[in-house]
Amino acid sequence: MPENSKSQQGACCETTECCRVEAVVSVDARGQVVLPKEIRDGMGIAAGDKLALVTLSRGGKPCCLVMTKAENLAKSARDLLGPLIKEI
């Protein structure tokens, strides 16, 4: 895609103050990714922890991948859906 048409469409994930690139990682032949120690330590990620991968789409195609601890995703879902469930 030419550079100018990409900028006209806008970035997939708009830049905000809360988000930044922490690291660039590679996928190995088995599809595995190693999270750098600094990231694991800073996020409190330990061996055996479950991570949720969330895709963001633009134009019907996945464009961004966000990783969060599964417990954070579950808490967010409870916080969001809890009031709705109480109303039912």
Phi and psi restraints in degrees (range 20) as a CNS / XPLOR table:
assign (resid 1 and name C) (resid 2 and name N)
       (resid 2 and name CA) (resid 2 and name C) 1.0 -60.4 20.0 2
assign (resid 2 and name N) (resid 2 and name CA)
       (resid 2 and name C) (resid 3 and name N) 1.0 146.3 20.0 2
assign (resid 2 and name C) (resid 3 and name N)
       (resid 3 and name CA) (resid 3 and name C) 1.0 -56.7 20.0 2
assign (resid 3 and name N) (resid 3 and name CA)
       (resid 3 and name C) (resid 4 and name N) 1.0 -42.3 20.0 2
assign (resid 3 and name C) (resid 4 and name N)
       (resid 4 and name CA) (resid 4 and name C) 1.0 -69.6 20.0 2
assign (resid 4 and name N) (resid 4 and name CA)
       (resid 4 and name C) (resid 5 and name N) 1.0 -33.3 20.0 2
assign (resid 4 and name C) (resid 5 and name N)
       (resid 5 and name CA) (resid 5 and name C) 1.0 -71.6 20.0 2
assign (resid 5 and name N) (resid 5 and name CA)
       (resid 5 and name C) (resid 6 and name N) 1.0 -32.2 20.0 2
assign (resid 5 and name C) (resid 6 and name N)
       (resid 6 and name CA) (resid 6 and name C) 1.0 -64.8 20.0 2
assign (resid 6 and name N) (resid 6 and name CA)
       (resid 6 and name C) (resid 7 and name N) 1.0 -43.5 20.0 2
assign (resid 6 and name C) (resid 7 and name N)
       (resid 7 and name CA) (resid 7 and name C) 1.0 -68.7 20.0 2
assign (resid 7 and name N) (resid 7 and name CA)
       (resid 7 and name C) (resid 8 and name N) 1.0 -29.6 20.0 2
assign (resid 7 and name C) (resid 8 and name N)
       (resid 8 and name CA) (resid 8 and name C) 1.0 -69.3 20.0 2
assign (resid 8 and name N) (resid 8 and name CA)
       (resid 8 and name C) (resid 9 and name N) 1.0 -34.2 20.0 2
assign (resid 8 and name C) (resid 9 and name N)
       (resid 9 and name CA) (resid 9 and name C) 1.0 -77.2 20.0 2
assign (resid 9 and name N) (resid 9 and name CA)
       (resid 9 and name C) (resid 10 and name N) 1.0 -22.4 20.0 2
assign (resid 9 and name C) (resid 10 and name N)
       (resid 10 and name CA) (resid 10 and name C) 1.0 92.5 20.0 2
assign (resid 10 and name N) (resid 10 and name CA)
       (resid 10 and name C) (resid 11 and name N) 1.0 156.8 20.0 2
assign (resid 10 and name C) (resid 11 and name N)
       (resid 11 and name CA) (resid 11 and name C) 1.0 -71.6 20.0 2
assign (resid 11 and name N) (resid 11 and name CA)
       (resid 11 and name C) (resid 12 and name N) 1.0 153.3 20.0 2
assign (resid 11 and name C) (resid 12 and name N)
       (resid 12 and name CA) (resid 12 and name C) 1.0 -58.2 20.0 2
assign (resid 12 and name N) (resid 12 and name CA)
       (resid 12 and name C) (resid 13 and name N) 1.0 -54.8 20.0 2
assign (resid 12 and name C) (resid 13 and name N)
       (resid 13 and name CA) (resid 13 and name C) 1.0 -111.2 20.0 2
assign (resid 13 and name N) (resid 13 and name CA)
       (resid 13 and name C) (resid 14 and name N) 1.0 108.1 20.0 2
assign (resid 13 and name C) (resid 14 and name N)
       (resid 14 and name CA) (resid 14 and name C) 1.0 -61.5 20.0 2
assign (resid 14 and name N) (resid 14 and name CA)
       (resid 14 and name C) (resid 15 and name N) 1.0 142.0 20.0 2
assign (resid 14 and name C) (resid 15 and name N)
       (resid 15 and name CA) (resid 15 and name C) 1.0 -70.7 20.0 2
assign (resid 15 and name N) (resid 15 and name CA)
       (resid 15 and name C) (resid 16 and name N) 1.0 133.4 20.0 2
assign (resid 15 and name C) (resid 16 and name N)
       (resid 16 and name CA) (resid 16 and name C) 1.0 -135.1 20.0 2
assign (resid 16 and name N) (resid 16 and name CA)
       (resid 16 and name C) (resid 17 and name N) 1.0 167.1 20.0 2
assign (resid 16 and name C) (resid 17 and name N)
       (resid 17 and name CA) (resid 17 and name C) 1.0 -66.2 20.0 2
assign (resid 17 and name N) (resid 17 and name CA)
       (resid 17 and name C) (resid 18 and name N) 1.0 -27.2 20.0 2
assign (resid 17 and name C) (resid 18 and name N)
       (resid 18 and name CA) (resid 18 and name C) 1.0 -81.1 20.0 2
assign (resid 18 and name N) (resid 18 and name CA)
       (resid 18 and name C) (resid 19 and name N) 1.0 -12.2 20.0 2
assign (resid 18 and name C) (resid 19 and name N)
       (resid 19 and name CA) (resid 19 and name C) 1.0 -117.4 20.0 2
assign (resid 19 and name N) (resid 19 and name CA)
       (resid 19 and name C) (resid 20 and name N) 1.0 141.0 20.0 2
assign (resid 19 and name C) (resid 20 and name N)
       (resid 20 and name CA) (resid 20 and name C) 1.0 -156.9 20.0 2
assign (resid 20 and name N) (resid 20 and name CA)
       (resid 20 and name C) (resid 21 and name N) 1.0 160.5 20.0 2
assign (resid 20 and name C) (resid 21 and name N)
       (resid 21 and name CA) (resid 21 and name C) 1.0 -76.0 20.0 2
assign (resid 21 and name N) (resid 21 and name CA)
       (resid 21 and name C) (resid 22 and name N) 1.0 119.9 20.0 2
assign (resid 21 and name C) (resid 22 and name N)
       (resid 22 and name CA) (resid 22 and name C) 1.0 -92.6 20.0 2
assign (resid 22 and name N) (resid 22 and name CA)
       (resid 22 and name C) (resid 23 and name N) 1.0 -34.1 20.0 2
assign (resid 22 and name C) (resid 23 and name N)
       (resid 23 and name CA) (resid 23 and name C) 1.0 -165.0 20.0 2
assign (resid 23 and name N) (resid 23 and name CA)
       (resid 23 and name C) (resid 24 and name N) 1.0 160.1 20.0 2
assign (resid 23 and name C) (resid 24 and name N)
       (resid 24 and name CA) (resid 24 and name C) 1.0 -114.9 20.0 2
assign (resid 24 and name N) (resid 24 and name CA)
       (resid 24 and name C) (resid 25 and name N) 1.0 126.0 20.0 2
assign (resid 24 and name C) (resid 25 and name N)
       (resid 25 and name CA) (resid 25 and name C) 1.0 -120.5 20.0 2
assign (resid 25 and name N) (resid 25 and name CA)
       (resid 25 and name C) (resid 26 and name N) 1.0 162.7 20.0 2
assign (resid 25 and name C) (resid 26 and name N)
       (resid 26 and name CA) (resid 26 and name C) 1.0 -113.3 20.0 2
assign (resid 26 and name N) (resid 26 and name CA)
       (resid 26 and name C) (resid 27 and name N) 1.0 152.7 20.0 2
assign (resid 26 and name C) (resid 27 and name N)
       (resid 27 and name CA) (resid 27 and name C) 1.0 -99.6 20.0 2
assign (resid 27 and name N) (resid 27 and name CA)
       (resid 27 and name C) (resid 28 and name N) 1.0 127.7 20.0 2
assign (resid 27 and name C) (resid 28 and name N)
       (resid 28 and name CA) (resid 28 and name C) 1.0 -85.5 20.0 2
assign (resid 28 and name N) (resid 28 and name CA)
       (resid 28 and name C) (resid 29 and name N) 1.0 -178.4 20.0 2
assign (resid 28 and name C) (resid 29 and name N)
       (resid 29 and name CA) (resid 29 and name C) 1.0 -61.4 20.0 2
assign (resid 29 and name N) (resid 29 and name CA)
       (resid 29 and name C) (resid 30 and name N) 1.0 -25.1 20.0 2
assign (resid 29 and name C) (resid 30 and name N)
       (resid 30 and name CA) (resid 30 and name C) 1.0 -91.6 20.0 2
assign (resid 30 and name N) (resid 30 and name CA)
       (resid 30 and name C) (resid 31 and name N) 1.0 3.9 20.0 2
assign (resid 30 and name C) (resid 31 and name N)
       (resid 31 and name CA) (resid 31 and name C) 1.0 83.4 20.0 2
assign (resid 31 and name N) (resid 31 and name CA)
       (resid 31 and name C) (resid 32 and name N) 1.0 14.3 20.0 2
assign (resid 31 and name C) (resid 32 and name N)
       (resid 32 and name CA) (resid 32 and name C) 1.0 -93.7 20.0 2
assign (resid 32 and name N) (resid 32 and name CA)
       (resid 32 and name C) (resid 33 and name N) 1.0 148.5 20.0 2
assign (resid 32 and name C) (resid 33 and name N)
       (resid 33 and name CA) (resid 33 and name C) 1.0 -124.6 20.0 2
assign (resid 33 and name N) (resid 33 and name CA)
       (resid 33 and name C) (resid 34 and name N) 1.0 136.1 20.0 2
assign (resid 33 and name C) (resid 34 and name N)
       (resid 34 and name CA) (resid 34 and name C) 1.0 -101.5 20.0 2
assign (resid 34 and name N) (resid 34 and name CA)
       (resid 34 and name C) (resid 35 and name N) 1.0 124.3 20.0 2
assign (resid 34 and name C) (resid 35 and name N)
       (resid 35 and name CA) (resid 35 and name C) 1.0 -82.5 20.0 2
assign (resid 35 and name N) (resid 35 and name CA)
       (resid 35 and name C) (resid 36 and name N) 1.0 129.3 20.0 2
assign (resid 35 and name C) (resid 36 and name N)
       (resid 36 and name CA) (resid 36 and name C) 1.0 -57.8 20.0 2
assign (resid 36 and name N) (resid 36 and name CA)
       (resid 36 and name C) (resid 37 and name N) 1.0 147.0 20.0 2
assign (resid 36 and name C) (resid 37 and name N)
       (resid 37 and name CA) (resid 37 and name C) 1.0 -54.3 20.0 2
assign (resid 37 and name N) (resid 37 and name CA)
       (resid 37 and name C) (resid 38 and name N) 1.0 -41.2 20.0 2
assign (resid 37 and name C) (resid 38 and name N)
       (resid 38 and name CA) (resid 38 and name C) 1.0 -60.5 20.0 2
assign (resid 38 and name N) (resid 38 and name CA)
       (resid 38 and name C) (resid 39 and name N) 1.0 -38.5 20.0 2
assign (resid 38 and name C) (resid 39 and name N)
       (resid 39 and name CA) (resid 39 and name C) 1.0 -69.2 20.0 2
assign (resid 39 and name N) (resid 39 and name CA)
       (resid 39 and name C) (resid 40 and name N) 1.0 -48.2 20.0 2
assign (resid 39 and name C) (resid 40 and name N)
       (resid 40 and name CA) (resid 40 and name C) 1.0 -58.2 20.0 2
assign (resid 40 and name N) (resid 40 and name CA)
       (resid 40 and name C) (resid 41 and name N) 1.0 -46.3 20.0 2
assign (resid 40 and name C) (resid 41 and name N)
       (resid 41 and name CA) (resid 41 and name C) 1.0 -64.0 20.0 2
assign (resid 41 and name N) (resid 41 and name CA)
       (resid 41 and name C) (resid 42 and name N) 1.0 -46.1 20.0 2
assign (resid 41 and name C) (resid 42 and name N)
       (resid 42 and name CA) (resid 42 and name C) 1.0 -64.8 20.0 2
assign (resid 42 and name N) (resid 42 and name CA)
       (resid 42 and name C) (resid 43 and name N) 1.0 -31.6 20.0 2
assign (resid 42 and name C) (resid 43 and name N)
       (resid 43 and name CA) (resid 43 and name C) 1.0 -95.9 20.0 2
assign (resid 43 and name N) (resid 43 and name CA)
       (resid 43 and name C) (resid 44 and name N) 1.0 -3.0 20.0 2
assign (resid 43 and name C) (resid 44 and name N)
       (resid 44 and name CA) (resid 44 and name C) 1.0 68.1 20.0 2
assign (resid 44 and name N) (resid 44 and name CA)
       (resid 44 and name C) (resid 45 and name N) 1.0 34.9 20.0 2
assign (resid 44 and name C) (resid 45 and name N)
       (resid 45 and name CA) (resid 45 and name C) 1.0 -93.2 20.0 2
assign (resid 45 and name N) (resid 45 and name CA)
       (resid 45 and name C) (resid 46 and name N) 1.0 126.1 20.0 2
assign (resid 45 and name C) (resid 46 and name N)
       (resid 46 and name CA) (resid 46 and name C) 1.0 -121.7 20.0 2
assign (resid 46 and name N) (resid 46 and name CA)
       (resid 46 and name C) (resid 47 and name N) 1.0 164.2 20.0 2
assign (resid 46 and name C) (resid 47 and name N)
       (resid 47 and name CA) (resid 47 and name C) 1.0 -53.9 20.0 2
assign (resid 47 and name N) (resid 47 and name CA)
       (resid 47 and name C) (resid 48 and name N) 1.0 134.4 20.0 2
assign (resid 47 and name C) (resid 48 and name N)
       (resid 48 and name CA) (resid 48 and name C) 1.0 92.2 20.0 2
assign (resid 48 and name N) (resid 48 and name CA)
       (resid 48 and name C) (resid 49 and name N) 1.0 -14.5 20.0 2
assign (resid 48 and name C) (resid 49 and name N)
       (resid 49 and name CA) (resid 49 and name C) 1.0 -63.6 20.0 2
assign (resid 49 and name N) (resid 49 and name CA)
       (resid 49 and name C) (resid 50 and name N) 1.0 147.0 20.0 2
assign (resid 49 and name C) (resid 50 and name N)
       (resid 50 and name CA) (resid 50 and name C) 1.0 -96.1 20.0 2
assign (resid 50 and name N) (resid 50 and name CA)
       (resid 50 and name C) (resid 51 and name N) 1.0 134.0 20.0 2
assign (resid 50 and name C) (resid 51 and name N)
       (resid 51 and name CA) (resid 51 and name C) 1.0 -117.5 20.0 2
assign (resid 51 and name N) (resid 51 and name CA)
       (resid 51 and name C) (resid 52 and name N) 1.0 140.7 20.0 2
assign (resid 51 and name C) (resid 52 and name N)
       (resid 52 and name CA) (resid 52 and name C) 1.0 -102.6 20.0 2
assign (resid 52 and name N) (resid 52 and name CA)
       (resid 52 and name C) (resid 53 and name N) 1.0 133.3 20.0 2
assign (resid 52 and name C) (resid 53 and name N)
       (resid 53 and name CA) (resid 53 and name C) 1.0 -104.4 20.0 2
assign (resid 53 and name N) (resid 53 and name CA)
       (resid 53 and name C) (resid 54 and name N) 1.0 124.8 20.0 2
assign (resid 53 and name C) (resid 54 and name N)
       (resid 54 and name CA) (resid 54 and name C) 1.0 -117.2 20.0 2
assign (resid 54 and name N) (resid 54 and name CA)
       (resid 54 and name C) (resid 55 and name N) 1.0 129.0 20.0 2
assign (resid 54 and name C) (resid 55 and name N)
       (resid 55 and name CA) (resid 55 and name C) 1.0 -98.2 20.0 2
assign (resid 55 and name N) (resid 55 and name CA)
       (resid 55 and name C) (resid 56 and name N) 1.0 143.3 20.0 2
assign (resid 55 and name C) (resid 56 and name N)
       (resid 56 and name CA) (resid 56 and name C) 1.0 -109.8 20.0 2
assign (resid 56 and name N) (resid 56 and name CA)
       (resid 56 and name C) (resid 57 and name N) 1.0 140.0 20.0 2
assign (resid 56 and name C) (resid 57 and name N)
       (resid 57 and name CA) (resid 57 and name C) 1.0 -118.4 20.0 2
assign (resid 57 and name N) (resid 57 and name CA)
       (resid 57 and name C) (resid 58 and name N) 1.0 152.7 20.0 2
assign (resid 57 and name C) (resid 58 and name N)
       (resid 58 and name CA) (resid 58 and name C) 1.0 -139.8 20.0 2
assign (resid 58 and name N) (resid 58 and name CA)
       (resid 58 and name C) (resid 59 and name N) 1.0 126.9 20.0 2
assign (resid 58 and name C) (resid 59 and name N)
       (resid 59 and name CA) (resid 59 and name C) 1.0 62.9 20.0 2
assign (resid 59 and name N) (resid 59 and name CA)
       (resid 59 and name C) (resid 60 and name N) 1.0 29.5 20.0 2
assign (resid 59 and name C) (resid 60 and name N)
       (resid 60 and name CA) (resid 60 and name C) 1.0 80.6 20.0 2
assign (resid 60 and name N) (resid 60 and name CA)
       (resid 60 and name C) (resid 61 and name N) 1.0 2.5 20.0 2
assign (resid 60 and name C) (resid 61 and name N)
       (resid 61 and name CA) (resid 61 and name C) 1.0 -120.6 20.0 2
assign (resid 61 and name N) (resid 61 and name CA)
       (resid 61 and name C) (resid 62 and name N) 1.0 138.9 20.0 2
assign (resid 61 and name C) (resid 62 and name N)
       (resid 62 and name CA) (resid 62 and name C) 1.0 -62.5 20.0 2
assign (resid 62 and name N) (resid 62 and name CA)
       (resid 62 and name C) (resid 63 and name N) 1.0 136.2 20.0 2
assign (resid 62 and name C) (resid 63 and name N)
       (resid 63 and name CA) (resid 63 and name C) 1.0 -129.9 20.0 2
assign (resid 63 and name N) (resid 63 and name CA)
       (resid 63 and name C) (resid 64 and name N) 1.0 -22.8 20.0 2
assign (resid 63 and name C) (resid 64 and name N)
       (resid 64 and name CA) (resid 64 and name C) 1.0 -136.6 20.0 2
assign (resid 64 and name N) (resid 64 and name CA)
       (resid 64 and name C) (resid 65 and name N) 1.0 150.5 20.0 2
assign (resid 64 and name C) (resid 65 and name N)
       (resid 65 and name CA) (resid 65 and name C) 1.0 -126.1 20.0 2
assign (resid 65 and name N) (resid 65 and name CA)
       (resid 65 and name C) (resid 66 and name N) 1.0 124.6 20.0 2
assign (resid 65 and name C) (resid 66 and name N)
       (resid 66 and name CA) (resid 66 and name C) 1.0 -115.2 20.0 2
assign (resid 66 and name N) (resid 66 and name CA)
       (resid 66 and name C) (resid 67 and name N) 1.0 135.8 20.0 2
assign (resid 66 and name C) (resid 67 and name N)
       (resid 67 and name CA) (resid 67 and name C) 1.0 -115.4 20.0 2
assign (resid 67 and name N) (resid 67 and name CA)
       (resid 67 and name C) (resid 68 and name N) 1.0 133.2 20.0 2
assign (resid 67 and name C) (resid 68 and name N)
       (resid 68 and name CA) (resid 68 and name C) 1.0 -142.6 20.0 2
assign (resid 68 and name N) (resid 68 and name CA)
       (resid 68 and name C) (resid 69 and name N) 1.0 158.1 20.0 2
assign (resid 68 and name C) (resid 69 and name N)
       (resid 69 and name CA) (resid 69 and name C) 1.0 -64.3 20.0 2
assign (resid 69 and name N) (resid 69 and name CA)
       (resid 69 and name C) (resid 70 and name N) 1.0 136.8 20.0 2
assign (resid 69 and name C) (resid 70 and name N)
       (resid 70 and name CA) (resid 70 and name C) 1.0 -57.8 20.0 2
assign (resid 70 and name N) (resid 70 and name CA)
       (resid 70 and name C) (resid 71 and name N) 1.0 -35.5 20.0 2
assign (resid 70 and name C) (resid 71 and name N)
       (resid 71 and name CA) (resid 71 and name C) 1.0 -64.1 20.0 2
assign (resid 71 and name N) (resid 71 and name CA)
       (resid 71 and name C) (resid 72 and name N) 1.0 -32.8 20.0 2
assign (resid 71 and name C) (resid 72 and name N)
       (resid 72 and name CA) (resid 72 and name C) 1.0 -69.3 20.0 2
assign (resid 72 and name N) (resid 72 and name CA)
       (resid 72 and name C) (resid 73 and name N) 1.0 -38.9 20.0 2
assign (resid 72 and name C) (resid 73 and name N)
       (resid 73 and name CA) (resid 73 and name C) 1.0 -66.4 20.0 2
assign (resid 73 and name N) (resid 73 and name CA)
       (resid 73 and name C) (resid 74 and name N) 1.0 -43.4 20.0 2
assign (resid 73 and name C) (resid 74 and name N)
       (resid 74 and name CA) (resid 74 and name C) 1.0 -62.3 20.0 2
assign (resid 74 and name N) (resid 74 and name CA)
       (resid 74 and name C) (resid 75 and name N) 1.0 -41.8 20.0 2
assign (resid 74 and name C) (resid 75 and name N)
       (resid 75 and name CA) (resid 75 and name C) 1.0 -64.0 20.0 2
assign (resid 75 and name N) (resid 75 and name CA)
       (resid 75 and name C) (resid 76 and name N) 1.0 -42.4 20.0 2
assign (resid 75 and name C) (resid 76 and name N)
       (resid 76 and name CA) (resid 76 and name C) 1.0 -62.2 20.0 2
assign (resid 76 and name N) (resid 76 and name CA)
       (resid 76 and name C) (resid 77 and name N) 1.0 -41.2 20.0 2
assign (resid 76 and name C) (resid 77 and name N)
       (resid 77 and name CA) (resid 77 and name C) 1.0 -65.0 20.0 2
assign (resid 77 and name N) (resid 77 and name CA)
       (resid 77 and name C) (resid 78 and name N) 1.0 -42.6 20.0 2
assign (resid 77 and name C) (resid 78 and name N)
       (resid 78 and name CA) (resid 78 and name C) 1.0 -62.4 20.0 2
assign (resid 78 and name N) (resid 78 and name CA)
       (resid 78 and name C) (resid 79 and name N) 1.0 -44.1 20.0 2
assign (resid 78 and name C) (resid 79 and name N)
       (resid 79 and name CA) (resid 79 and name C) 1.0 -62.8 20.0 2
assign (resid 79 and name N) (resid 79 and name CA)
       (resid 79 and name C) (resid 80 and name N) 1.0 -38.5 20.0 2
assign (resid 79 and name C) (resid 80 and name N)
       (resid 80 and name CA) (resid 80 and name C) 1.0 -76.2 20.0 2
assign (resid 80 and name N) (resid 80 and name CA)
       (resid 80 and name C) (resid 81 and name N) 1.0 -45.0 20.0 2
assign (resid 80 and name C) (resid 81 and name N)
       (resid 81 and name CA) (resid 81 and name C) 1.0 -90.3 20.0 2
assign (resid 81 and name N) (resid 81 and name CA)
       (resid 81 and name C) (resid 82 and name N) 1.0 -20.7 20.0 2
assign (resid 81 and name C) (resid 82 and name N)
       (resid 82 and name CA) (resid 82 and name C) 1.0 -51.0 20.0 2
assign (resid 82 and name N) (resid 82 and name CA)
       (resid 82 and name C) (resid 83 and name N) 1.0 -53.4 20.0 2
assign (resid 82 and name C) (resid 83 and name N)
       (resid 83 and name CA) (resid 83 and name C) 1.0 -61.6 20.0 2
assign (resid 83 and name N) (resid 83 and name CA)
       (resid 83 and name C) (resid 84 and name N) 1.0 -33.7 20.0 2
assign (resid 83 and name C) (resid 84 and name N)
       (resid 84 and name CA) (resid 84 and name C) 1.0 -68.3 20.0 2
assign (resid 84 and name N) (resid 84 and name CA)
       (resid 84 and name C) (resid 85 and name N) 1.0 -41.0 20.0 2
assign (resid 84 and name C) (resid 85 and name N)
       (resid 85 and name CA) (resid 85 and name C) 1.0 -65.9 20.0 2
assign (resid 85 and name N) (resid 85 and name CA)
       (resid 85 and name C) (resid 86 and name N) 1.0 -37.6 20.0 2
assign (resid 85 and name C) (resid 86 and name N)
       (resid 86 and name CA) (resid 86 and name C) 1.0 -62.6 20.0 2
assign (resid 86 and name N) (resid 86 and name CA)
       (resid 86 and name C) (resid 87 and name N) 1.0 -31.3 20.0 2
assign (resid 86 and name C) (resid 87 and name N)
       (resid 87 and name CA) (resid 87 and name C) 1.0 -74.1 20.0 2
assign (resid 87 and name N) (resid 87 and name CA)
       (resid 87 and name C) (resid 88 and name N) 1.0 -22.4 20.0 2
